Amino acid sequence: MFSTPAYAQAATGAGGSDLLAGQFGMIVPLVLMFVIFYFLLIRPQQKRAKDHVELIKNVRRGDTVVTTGGLIGRVTKAGDGDAEVEVEIAEGVRVRIVRAMISDVRAKGVPVKDKAST
């Protein structure tokens, strides 16, 4: 019914070459899984993040942007070194948002005319 200690003692340990092949056989699937995860998950995410940073850098006056909160508006003031941009979300309603909260640039538009110059 139960195995006796004699059967357990009769089993021999693995030889040196068998042990090395067994460890190598266990490492290969882990390395393969990491390579698959890198090409399917990590690399595309890094590319997407790099593209988003480039998109945020290139926001200029007149662009129609979508924020992460879902607001759509036209950029009225954007400096190159500024961390914030001013977006007009309705006629005469302007809000300042952080550049990182811009999720998409819908349309590259004609720059907005300054009211002071007209």
Secondary structure, 3 states (H helix, E strand, C coil): CCCCHHHHHHCCCCCHHHHHHHHHHHHHHHHHHHHHHHHHHHHHHHHHHHHHHHHHHCCCCCCEEEECCCCEEEEEEECCCCCEEEEEEECCEEEEEEHHHEEEEEECCCCCCCHHHC
